[in-house]
Amino acid sequence: MTDPLIKPSFLSLPRLRPTLDETARAALDEIDSVGLRRRLRRIDGYQDPEVTIDGRRFLLLCSNNYLGLASHPDVRRAAAEAIGRYGTSAVSSRLISGHMRAHEELETRLAEWKGTPGALVFSTGYQANVGTITSLVRPGDVVLSDELNHASIIDGCRLSRAQTAVYRHNDVTQLRALLDEHADAKRVLVITESVFSMDGDKAPLAEISAACREHGAWLMVDEAHAAGIFGPKGAGLVSELGLQGGVDIIVGTLGKALASFGAYVAGSQALVDLLINRARSFIFTTGLPPAAVAAAYAAIDIAERDRERSAGLLARAHRLGTRLRESGLDVPNIDSQILPIIIGDADTTVRVMQDLLDEGIYVAAIRPPTVPRGTSRLRVSLMATHTDAQVDRAADAIARAVAAAAARTS
Ligand SMILES: Cc1ncc(COP(=O)(O)O)c(C=O)c1O
């Protein structure tokens, strides 16, 4: 007989664990306390130089729609036609039934554009980096990675479990010292972005490539922010520098200048075949939708044909940088469409962003962990479709907002 004084165990069990919501709220409080809370801001309509947010018009200064192609009629038409021809989705992994004619045509086009024997389309740049790194290196191998490389590269290195050494940003002397230090490693992979996403500066690719060649290391270059913009055909910085023979793996995204979604890896046919067989982020995911594939194809055609777009974009970025420097701001003089305006502290950066929003200008505050602590910034990115008048308005407003922040803290 059961003792009536003994409660069933499910009633007497003390609540040892916090609930999920308690845990989430505590974590969010912690994020709030250091000023790093992130929130979504909804944009209605096309991502053009001016956008609507909550019914108000804003000058948009933080989109990666660098060439302004996301609303281009040819790109939209190509996407719509692809839906008509192939339907809305690849509906399966490329290795099951999701490999379609559209993918194959885009891969052929990408290889020709990049000047490589082959190319493979991934569903995102994040997946391309993670899948490529984990397919190429493993425990016992060594990765040498620039300290400002994108999170997807960092995560790929972690997942590969190869020994990873991080070298100071663009420091070829330190890279060479690390190559010497790891001379006995069987495989060494060096990874850098070509145009850095949060700083807009360029890697010294010719020097990095020479160092890799001398040491028998492989070189992987992420052209996410260079493809479509640099090079005689817009294929990126590797082609601008004529370095196709000196880079083993080129990664690029379709979701920035190419106004679509997805990514690619370009290189040898053996590399492509290996990735098809080993990259888990390629194998275990649905293929890119036909509309995205066709939009990217159309955008490459425009980027290649209409080089004036890139020239105009870079001219506008140059104009903005010059005007900001004339206003006394410490903006680096770099030839790219990304301008970092480093404020330092996260709270102040958010306050500057808010002041700009009040003036009808939207430029996102970039804070840790996206950038190193103490280097929170406004990351201004321009579009080929911004006008000079919009650039001048932005320069004046940014200079005012940064000066106001400095006055508040002094
Ligand atoms: C340098 C770099 N690589 C990779 C990615 C990831 O690309 P995706 O957005 O297609 O995942 C990004 C940004 O998103 C990036 O800035």
PDBQT file of the ligand as one rigid body, heavy atoms in Angstrom, charges set to zero:
ROOT
HETATM    1  C1  LIG A 501      32.796  38.130 -46.676  1.00  0.00    +0.000 C 
HETATM    2  C2  LIG A 501      31.495  37.394 -46.586  1.00  0.00    +0.000 A 
HETATM    3  N1  LIG A 501      31.467  36.071 -46.855  1.00  0.00    +0.000 NA
HETATM    4  C3  LIG A 501      30.342  35.362 -46.769  1.00  0.00    +0.000 A 
HETATM    5  C4  LIG A 501      29.140  35.968 -46.431  1.00  0.00    +0.000 A 
HETATM    6  C5  LIG A 501      27.914  35.127 -46.310  1.00  0.00    +0.000 C 
HETATM    7  O1  LIG A 501      27.125  35.211 -47.455  1.00  0.00    +0.000 OA
HETATM    8  P1  LIG A 501      25.582  34.870 -47.401  1.00  0.00    +0.000 P 
HETATM    9  O2  LIG A 501      24.894  36.096 -46.919  1.00  0.00    +0.000 OA
HETATM   10  O3  LIG A 501      25.231  34.505 -48.805  1.00  0.00    +0.000 OA
HETATM   11  O4  LIG A 501      25.426  33.722 -46.450  1.00  0.00    +0.000 OA
HETATM   12  C6  LIG A 501      29.123  37.347 -46.172  1.00  0.00    +0.000 A 
HETATM   13  C7  LIG A 501      27.911  38.107 -45.828  1.00  0.00    +0.000 C 
HETATM   14  O5  LIG A 501      26.844  37.812 -45.699  1.00  0.00    +0.000 OA
HETATM   15  C8  LIG A 501      30.330  38.075 -46.234  1.00  0.00    +0.000 A 
HETATM   16  O6  LIG A 501      30.366  39.385 -45.953  1.00  0.00    +0.000 OA
ENDROOT
TORSDOF 0
